[in-house]
Amino acid sequence: MLPELKVLKGHIILPLVDPEAFRKVFPTVKTAKVNGSYVAALPHDVKSVRLLQNRGYNVPSLLTSYNWPGRLSPYKHQRTMTDFLITNPRAYNLSGMGTGKTASALWATDFLMRQGEVKKTLIVAPLSTLDRVWAQELFHVLPHRRFHILHGSRAKRLELLKDPKCDFYIINHDGVEIIADALAKRPDINHVIYDELAAARNARTHRARTMFAILNRQNIPRSAWGLTGTPTPTAPTDCFGQIRLLTPERYTKGFRTIQNELMTQVSQFKWVPKHGSAERVYELMQPSIRFALEDCLDLPPTIYQERECELTPQQQKHYKEMERQCFTEIQGTSISAVNAGVLLGKLCQASLGIMYDGAGGVVDMDFGPRLKVLKEVIEECDEKVIVFVPYTGALLRFYDELKNHWSVEIVDGSVSASKRNRIFKDFQEGVNPRVILAHPGTMAHGLTLTAATTIVWAAPVTSTETFLQANARISRPGQVKTAHIIMLHGSAVERRLYQTLKERRRLQDLVLELAKEGRK
């Protein structure tokens, strides 16, 4: 990298040896002779900075005049992320969960919109993050920008897509295919933010092919950034689909070639990573930037995040029935802490997809959307994960699904003390298990599980003490990274219950509020 250049009156000043040769690259450059030497003056804008950086020049940041709108102030590492993105039209942000990738991508896009480089932006993200992550972040970070969530029927998505005043369109990964033809014909949508880029790791899926056509097979030049903290969640070859989507010029050979380059076949169906495969993946996934949580020392100690899960028609039916029954029970009844917990528990069971009959048996329902979101969250984490499931019936069903993807251990009332101790020791000190699925009531006071940085609540509990104590398993002395508490919800009751638990309010008050609203 050459020495850092100076900026004077909005222009980059750099010394020249051969003005004519330089003018061939920059036809509009202004040159002058100062003290016997030639210098050039280029506008301090995105185009000039990108060209100079590609030629090895160290150019001052474009963000010195940016006012960082919204109610959030960027951390130092977020400024670096933002600076990196605005100077790279196609790039990877491989920073870990909780490092502020979302806000940085939005600030960078806003800056490029002001510069006229970006007109409108398509944000492609997991369904569970459309509202509770991206829409919420846009509201806080860029309150002056207009956005729509493209979700629902094809007709509804297309209608929202027509809004000429919209700056950001937010859509889920699989939703792109529904309106792909309309997106492909929009030259004004010239920028894409693809969140959880690893979702496109299999280049043969319809999801990946559709996105590839939009980004690379149209006569519309589009910039694009991929965000993921876990670019290779299952194997080094996971990089193939992501590279093909975002920077296809960096690897023009096929999947079989990269598989032989990165992995060794040890049996008919088993491949293992080669030594040096991680370095090769890093070399291919460029330009990229990465901050790990431990690099961001100014981050808050615990981050709470909500993820929304759609209810299936079966869940919606049972939830509505249970809601009516609960409100009927409330009429004329004094609400105590005990029966408040029981009423809320019934509603949470219906939302989760597990109901108990009068004999204690489990009535199973389809809860595929919640399971999908849970898998997405675990995949996003590059550390160990604890998943709290407050109902044993659901815990066992989650185990049957997750054990096929990760090393998982169950901790509930049926697990002996000696086995629990072994699981906790292996989790804290060993490689496996990667995931603990636990009933929150089994997590004793004083238990330290700081090998995990993330707790996922598959559904809320109705005990404030249990909620706080369970979360404290990873926020303890010895934890050197930011803790994440991720709360899955599919109904308004679950969401408000989480808020009640965080604020340590009385459950009775929440039940009475819900009853009052239910009678309107």
SELONU-563938 format. One line per field, with one value per residue (C-alpha): x, y, z; residue number from 1. Coordinates in nm, 2 decimals, decimal comma. Last residue first. Layout:
REM residues N
x	[X|...]
y	[Y|...]
z	[Z|...]
nr	[NUM|...]
***
This chain:
REM residues 520
x	[-6,28|-6,30|-5,96|-5,79|-5,91|-5,81|-5,46|-5,41|-5,53|-5,29|-5,00|-5,07|-5,09|-4,75|-4,59|-4,31|-3,94|-3,87|-3,70|-3,98|-4,26|-4,09|-4,07|-4,44|-4,52|-4,36|-4,52|-4,87|-4,83|-4,77|-4,50|-4,20|-3,84|-3,61|-3,24|-3,02|-2,67|-2,37|-2,07|-1,74|-1,50|-1,72|-1,51|-1,72|-2,08|-2,32|-2,35|-2,55|-2,71|-2,98|-3,12|-3,13|-3,31|-3,58|-3,62|-3,67|-3,92|-4,13|-4,37|-4,13|-4,09|-4,06|-3,77|-3,55|-3,21|-2,90|-2,58|-2,22|-2,17|-1,84|-1,95|-2,16|-2,12|-2,39|-2,43|-2,80|-2,92|-3,03|-3,29|-3,59|-3,48|-3,56|-3,25|-3,13|-2,75|-2,58|-2,22|-2,17|-1,89|-1,55|-1,46|-1,43|-1,76|-1,98|-1,80|-1,82|-2,19|-2,27|-2,07|-2,24|-2,58|-2,50|-2,41|-2,73|-2,95|-3,14|-3,52|-3,58|-3,43|-3,09|-3,07|-2,74|-2,67|-2,39|-2,52|-2,72|-2,91|-2,94|-3,14|-3,46|-3,50|-3,39|-3,65|-3,92|-3,79|-3,79|-4,14|-4,28|-4,06|-4,20|-3,99|-3,74|-3,42|-3,15|-2,79|-2,54|-2,17|-1,98|-1,98|-2,35|-2,55|-2,62|-2,78|-3,00|-3,11|-3,19|-3,41|-3,58|-3,66|-3,79|-4,02|-4,15|-4,21|-4,43|-4,69|-4,89|-4,84|-5,09|-4,89|-5,04|-5,09|-5,43|-5,62|-5,44|-5,12|-5,06|-4,73|-4,71|-4,51|-4,79|-5,04|-4,80|-4,75|-5,12|-5,15|-4,85|-5,00|-5,31|-5,10|-4,87|-5,16|-5,31|-5,01|-4,93|-5,29|-5,57|-5,90|-6,17|-6,49|-6,40|-6,05|-6,15|-6,34|-6,03|-5,83|-6,09|-6,10|-5,72|-5,71|-5,94|-5,75|-5,42|-5,56|-5,66|-5,34|-5,13|-5,31|-5,28|-4,90|-4,77|-4,50|-4,18|-4,05|-3,70|-3,63|-3,29|-3,14|-2,77|-2,56|-2,23|-2,26|-2,00|-1,69|-1,44|-1,53|-1,24|-1,38|-1,70|-1,51|-1,46|-1,43|-1,38|-1,39|-1,28|-1,25|-1,40|-1,14|-0,84|-1,05|-1,16|-0,79|-0,69|-0,96|-0,86|-0,50|-0,50|-0,77|-1,13|-1,29|-1,51|-1,73|-1,98|-1,77|-1,49|-1,19|-1,25|-1,02|-1,14|-1,05|-0,91|-1,11|-1,43|-1,33|-1,30|-1,63|-1,81|-1,71|-1,44|-1,48|-1,37|-1,30|-1,51|-1,82|-1,80|-2,14|-2,34|-2,06|-1,86|-2,16|-2,23|-1,87|-1,81|-2,00|-1,71|-1,52|-1,78|-2,10|-2,11|-1,87|-1,95|-2,04|-2,06|-2,26|-2,33|-2,31|-2,28|-2,41|-2,37|-2,59|-2,52|-2,84|-2,80|-2,92|-2,73|-2,53|-2,73|-3,08|-2,98|-2,77|-3,06|-3,28|-3,01|-2,94|-3,30|-3,37|-3,10|-2,79|-2,55|-2,57|-2,40|-2,69|-2,81|-2,44|-2,52|-2,69|-2,81|-2,79|-2,78|-2,85|-2,80|-2,93|-3,30|-3,35|-3,29|-3,61|-3,68|-3,51|-3,72|-4,05|-3,94|-3,81|-4,14|-4,20|-3,83|-3,73|-3,96|-3,73|-3,46|-3,70|-3,78|-3,70|-3,74|-3,55|-3,58|-3,96|-4,10|-4,19|-4,41|-4,45|-4,28|-4,56|-4,81|-4,59|-4,56|-4,93|-5,01|-4,75|-4,92|-4,76|-4,42|-4,23|-4,15|-4,15|-3,91|-3,88|-3,57|-3,55|-3,55|-3,22|-3,06|-3,36|-3,64|-3,40|-3,29|-3,65|-3,72|-3,41|-3,41|-3,77|-3,94|-3,75|-3,54|-3,76|-3,79|-3,42|-3,28|-3,27|-3,25|-3,32|-3,19|-3,30|-3,09|-2,73|-2,43|-2,60|-2,36|-2,65|-2,76|-2,40|-2,40|-2,74|-2,61|-2,30|-2,52|-2,75|-2,46|-2,31|-2,64|-2,68|-2,32|-2,33|-2,09|-2,37|-2,31|-1,95|-1,81|-1,79|-1,88|-1,83|-1,79|-1,92|-1,93|-1,63|-1,55|-1,88|-1,84|-1,50|-1,59|-1,90|-1,71|-1,44|-1,71|-1,87|-1,54|-1,52|-1,88|-2,15|-2,39|-2,76|-3,06|-3,07|-2,83|-2,45|-2,36|-2,12|-1,85|-1,55|-1,71|-1,51|-1,21|-0,86|-0,70|-0,41|-0,32|-0,27|-0,41|-0,75|-0,75|-0,71|-1,00|-1,23|-1,15|-1,20|-1,54|-1,66|-1,58|-1,28|-1,27|-0,92|-0,63|-0,30|0,05|0,36|0,69|0,90|0,78|0,41|0,33|-0,04|-0,28|-0,66|-0,79|-1,08|-0,92|-0,83|-0,66|-0,52|-0,45|-0,21|0,01|0,01|0,10|0,41|0,57|0,27|0,21|-0,14|-0,40|-0,75|-1,01|-1,28|-1,10|-0,77|-0,75|-0,42|-0,29|-0,18|0,15|0,13|0,00]
y	[-0,52|-0,81|-0,95|-0,63|-0,64|-1,00|-0,93|-0,65|-0,88|-1,15|-0,91|-0,76|-1,11|-1,19|-0,93|-0,73|-0,83|-0,60|-0,88|-1,12|-0,88|-0,82|-1,19|-1,22|-0,95|-1,14|-1,47|-1,31|-1,13|-1,47|-1,65|-1,60|-1,70|-1,51|-1,48|-1,40|-1,32|-1,28|-1,07|-1,25|-1,30|-1,51|-1,63|-1,46|-1,52|-1,43|-1,77|-1,95|-1,61|-1,66|-1,96|-1,76|-1,47|-1,68|-1,91|-1,61|-1,44|-1,76|-1,80|-1,95|-1,82|-2,04|-2,18|-1,95|-1,94|-1,88|-1,77|-1,72|-2,08|-2,20|-1,98|-2,27|-2,20|-2,34|-2,12|-2,16|-2,48|-2,51|-2,79|-2,56|-2,42|-2,76|-2,81|-2,87|-2,84|-2,77|-2,83|-3,13|-3,18|-3,00|-3,04|-2,82|-2,65|-2,88|-3,20|-3,08|-2,99|-3,32|-3,52|-3,33|-3,40|-3,77|-3,78|-3,59|-3,82|-3,71|-3,75|-3,39|-3,24|-3,20|-3,32|-3,34|-3,24|-3,29|-3,11|-3,17|-3,49|-3,43|-3,12|-3,28|-3,56|-3,32|-3,06|-3,33|-3,43|-3,07|-3,01|-3,29|-3,17|-2,82|-2,52|-2,55|-2,36|-2,39|-2,35|-2,28|-2,33|-2,07|-1,98|-1,89|-1,84|-2,21|-2,22|-1,92|-2,07|-2,41|-2,23|-2,04|-2,36|-2,53|-2,23|-2,25|-2,63|-2,62|-2,89|-3,00|-3,27|-3,36|-3,47|-3,69|-3,56|-3,73|-3,40|-3,34|-3,15|-2,92|-2,87|-2,64|-2,35|-2,10|-2,34|-2,42|-2,04|-1,98|-2,26|-2,13|-1,79|-1,93|-2,15|-1,86|-1,63|-1,92|-1,93|-1,56|-1,50|-1,36|-1,33|-1,48|-1,30|-1,36|-1,49|-1,85|-1,71|-1,52|-1,85|-2,05|-1,79|-1,78|-2,16|-2,17|-1,90|-2,08|-2,41|-2,27|-2,07|-2,37|-2,58|-2,29|-2,28|-2,00|-1,79|-1,75|-1,40|-1,37|-1,13|-1,01|-0,94|-0,84|-0,88|-0,72|-0,40|-0,36|-0,15|-0,44|-0,53|-0,76|-1,03|-1,02|-1,12|-0,86|-0,97|-0,79|-0,94|-0,87|-1,16|-1,50|-1,69|-1,62|-1,69|-2,02|-2,11|-2,02|-2,24|-2,53|-2,52|-2,89|-3,07|-3,08|-3,43|-3,61|-3,91|-4,08|-4,34|-4,32|-4,09|-3,83|-3,53|-3,17|-2,82|-2,87|-3,19|-3,00|-2,70|-2,91|-3,10|-2,76|-2,62|-2,38|-2,01|-1,89|-1,52|-1,41|-1,54|-1,27|-1,27|-1,57|-1,80|-1,71|-1,79|-2,12|-2,23|-2,12|-2,42|-2,63|-2,57|-2,78|-2,75|-2,40|-2,25|-1,88|-1,85|-1,48|-1,40|-1,08|-1,07|-0,73|-0,66|-0,40|-0,44|-0,37|-0,43|-0,63|-0,93|-1,25|-1,17|-1,04|-1,13|-1,46|-1,56|-1,49|-1,73|-1,99|-1,97|-2,01|-2,28|-2,48|-2,59|-2,33|-2,48|-2,21|-1,97|-1,98|-1,91|-1,55|-1,49|-1,14|-1,06|-0,68|-0,60|-0,28|-0,16|-0,16|0,12|-0,12|-0,31|-0,58|-0,86|-0,77|-0,82|-1,16|-1,28|-1,21|-1,55|-1,65|-1,37|-1,50|-1,80|-1,58|-1,35|-0,99|-0,64|-0,36|-0,04|0,31|0,33|0,65|0,48|0,22|-0,05|-0,32|-0,29|-0,40|-0,68|-0,82|-0,80|-0,98|-1,25|-1,32|-1,24|-1,07|-0,79|-0,58|-0,22|0,07|0,45|0,62|0,92|0,70|0,54|0,38|0,33|0,25|0,06|-0,15|-0,24|-0,33|-0,54|-0,72|-0,78|-0,73|-0,93|-1,14|-1,45|-1,47|-1,50|-1,21|-1,05|-0,67|-0,51|-0,15|0,15|0,42|0,35|0,54|0,88|1,00|1,03|0,67|0,56|0,71|0,54|0,21|0,24|0,33|0,03|-0,21|-0,09|-0,12|-0,48|-0,59|-0,46|-0,71|-0,91|-1,23|-1,25|-1,05|-1,21|-0,90|-1,00|-0,77|-0,66|-0,28|-0,23|0,12|0,18|-0,16|-0,10|0,24|0,10|-0,19|0,05|0,28|-0,03|-0,11|0,23|0,20|0,38|0,61|0,50|0,74|0,79|0,96|0,91|1,27|1,17|1,44|1,23|0,92|0,92|0,78|0,90|0,72|0,47|0,40|0,04|0,06|-0,08|0,19|0,46|0,34|0,29|0,63|0,81|0,65|0,70|1,07|1,29|1,45|1,41|1,66|1,56|1,67|1,73|1,83|2,15|2,33|2,26|2,16|2,11|1,83|1,80|1,45|1,42|1,13|0,93|0,61|0,77|1,08|0,89|0,79|1,16|1,29|1,06|1,09|1,22|1,33|1,29|1,54|1,40|1,68|1,81|2,13|1,94|1,57|1,41|1,07|0,79|0,63|0,34|0,00]
z	[2,29|2,52|2,42|2,49|2,85|2,88|2,74|2,99|3,27|3,17|3,15|3,49|3,65|3,50|3,71|3,56|3,56|3,26|3,07|3,17|3,07|2,73|2,67|2,76|2,52|2,23|2,33|2,36|2,02|1,85|1,67|1,90|1,91|2,16|2,10|2,40|2,28|2,51|2,40|2,45|2,74|2,96|3,25|3,51|3,41|3,13|2,97|3,25|3,34|3,08|3,26|3,59|3,43|3,26|3,56|3,80|3,56|3,55|3,26|3,01|2,66|2,35|2,15|2,36|2,20|2,41|2,24|2,36|2,46|2,62|2,91|3,05|3,43|3,67|3,97|4,00|3,83|3,47|3,49|3,49|3,15|2,98|2,78|2,43|2,44|2,11|1,98|2,21|2,15|2,11|2,48|2,79|2,86|2,66|2,77|3,14|3,10|2,94|3,21|3,49|3,33|3,31|3,68|3,78|3,59|3,28|3,31|3,43|3,12|2,96|2,60|2,40|2,04|1,80|1,49|1,17|1,21|1,59|1,52|1,40|1,66|1,93|1,84|1,88|2,22|2,34|2,21|2,43|2,72|2,72|2,83|2,54|2,60|2,33|2,43|2,16|2,09|1,89|1,52|1,54|1,21|1,18|1,52|1,43|1,09|1,26|1,51|1,23|1,04|1,36|1,41|1,05|1,08|1,38|1,27|1,57|1,82|2,10|2,40|2,67|3,02|3,06|3,01|2,68|2,65|2,35|2,16|1,85|1,99|1,96|2,12|2,40|2,45|2,49|2,75|2,94|2,96|3,13|3,37|3,46|3,54|3,74|3,97|4,00|4,09|3,88|4,07|3,85|3,73|3,36|3,34|3,25|2,95|2,84|2,86|2,66|2,38|2,35|2,35|2,05|1,88|1,94|1,82|1,49|1,44|1,52|1,25|1,00|1,07|1,28|1,14|1,34|1,44|1,58|1,87|1,98|2,32|2,33|2,64|2,74|2,53|2,25|2,31|2,30|1,94|1,86|2,09|1,89|1,58|1,30|0,94|0,61|0,26|-0,09|-0,14|-0,07|-0,27|-0,05|0,27|0,12|0,05|0,40|0,54|0,31|0,44|0,55|0,35|0,48|0,50|0,25|0,33|0,10|-0,08|0,17|0,26|-0,01|0,06|0,06|-0,06|-0,41|-0,49|-0,38|-0,58|-0,90|-0,84|-0,79|-1,13|-1,24|-1,28|-0,94|-0,87|-1,17|-0,99|-0,72|-0,54|-0,66|-0,77|-0,46|-0,23|-0,41|-0,38|-0,02|0,12|-0,02|0,31|0,49|0,71|0,83|0,58|0,56|0,93|1,02|0,72|0,51|0,13|-0,04|-0,39|-0,67|-0,96|-1,33|-1,53|-1,85|-1,66|-1,60|-1,29|-1,00|-1,10|-1,26|-0,96|-0,73|-0,92|-0,93|-0,56|-0,46|-0,72|-0,56|-0,76|-0,62|-0,27|-0,05|-0,10|0,26|0,35|0,25|0,58|0,47|0,09|0,05|-0,31|-0,51|-0,85|-0,79|-1,05|-1,33|-1,24|-1,49|-1,29|-0,99|-1,17|-1,31|-0,97|-0,80|-0,64|-0,67|-0,44|-0,17|-0,10|0,06|0,24|0,11|0,22|-0,04|0,05|-0,09|-0,15|-0,31|-0,64|-0,47|-0,74|-0,53|-0,27|-0,54|-0,66|-0,31|-0,25|-0,58|-0,51|-0,18|0,15|0,21|0,05|0,36|0,25|0,31|0,32|0,43|0,67|0,98|0,86|1,17|1,40|1,15|0,93|1,22|1,31|0,95|0,93|1,26|1,39|1,06|0,80|1,05|1,08|0,70|0,65|0,45|0,10|0,11|-0,23|-0,26|-0,46|-0,64|-0,54|-0,68|-0,66|-0,38|-0,14|-0,22|-0,17|0,18|0,26|0,14|0,37|0,66|0,60|0,56|0,88|1,07|0,97|1,02|1,39|1,56|1,70|1,51|1,38|1,09|0,74|0,55|0,19|-0,11|-0,45|-0,50|-0,27|-0,16|0,02|0,20|0,35|0,49|0,65|0,81|0,94|1,08|1,24|1,40|1,57|1,70|1,52|1,70|1,70|1,69|1,32|1,07|1,06|0,95|0,67|0,62|0,73|0,57|0,25|0,43|0,33|0,03|0,06|-0,30|-0,42|-0,77|-0,67|-0,39|-0,65|-0,87|-0,57|-0,43|-0,76|-0,82|-0,46|-0,44|-0,34|-0,68|-0,83|-0,82|-0,98|-0,90|-1,12|-0,97|-1,02|-0,71|-0,81|-1,17|-1,22|-1,32|-1,33|-1,41|-1,66|-1,86|-1,54|-1,67|-1,98|-1,78|-1,56|-1,86|-1,96|-1,61|-1,58|-1,23|-1,05|-0,69|-0,54|-0,42|-0,36|-0,40|-0,17|-0,08|-0,01|0,06|0,12|0,01|0,25|0,15|-0,10|0,00]
nr	[520|519|518|517|516|515|514|513|512|511|510|509|508|507|506|505|504|503|502|501|500|499|498|497|496|495|494|493|492|491|490|489|488|487|486|485|484|483|482|481|480|479|478|477|476|475|474|473|472|471|470|469|468|467|466|465|464|463|462|461|460|459|458|457|456|455|454|453|452|451|450|449|448|447|446|445|444|443|442|441|440|439|438|437|436|435|434|433|432|431|430|429|428|427|426|425|424|423|422|421|420|419|418|417|416|415|414|413|412|411|410|409|408|407|406|405|404|403|402|401|400|399|398|397|396|395|394|393|392|391|390|389|388|387|386|385|384|383|382|381|380|379|378|377|376|375|374|373|372|371|370|369|368|367|366|365|364|363|362|361|360|359|358|357|356|355|354|353|352|351|350|349|348|347|346|345|344|343|342|341|340|339|338|337|336|335|334|333|332|331|330|329|328|327|326|325|324|323|322|321|320|319|318|317|316|315|314|313|312|311|310|309|308|307|306|305|304|303|302|301|300|299|298|297|296|295|294|293|292|291|290|289|288|287|286|285|284|283|282|281|280|279|278|277|276|275|274|273|272|271|270|269|268|267|266|265|264|263|262|261|260|259|258|257|256|255|254|253|252|251|250|249|248|247|246|245|244|243|242|241|240|239|238|237|236|235|234|233|232|231|230|229|228|227|226|225|224|223|222|221|220|219|218|217|216|215|214|213|212|211|210|209|208|207|206|205|204|203|202|201|200|199|198|197|196|195|194|193|192|191|190|189|188|187|186|185|184|183|182|181|180|179|178|177|176|175|174|173|172|171|170|169|168|167|166|165|164|163|162|161|160|159|158|157|156|155|154|153|152|151|150|149|148|147|146|145|144|143|142|141|140|139|138|137|136|135|134|133|132|131|130|129|128|127|126|125|124|123|122|121|120|119|118|117|116|115|114|113|112|111|110|109|108|107|106|105|104|103|102|101|100|99|98|97|96|95|94|93|92|91|90|89|88|87|86|85|84|83|82|81|80|79|78|77|76|75|74|73|72|71|70|69|68|67|66|65|64|63|62|61|60|59|58|57|56|55|54|53|52|51|50|49|48|47|46|45|44|43|42|41|40|39|38|37|36|35|34|33|32|31|30|29|28|27|26|25|24|23|22|21|20|19|18|17|16|15|14|13|12|11|10|9|8|7|6|5|4|3|2|1]
***
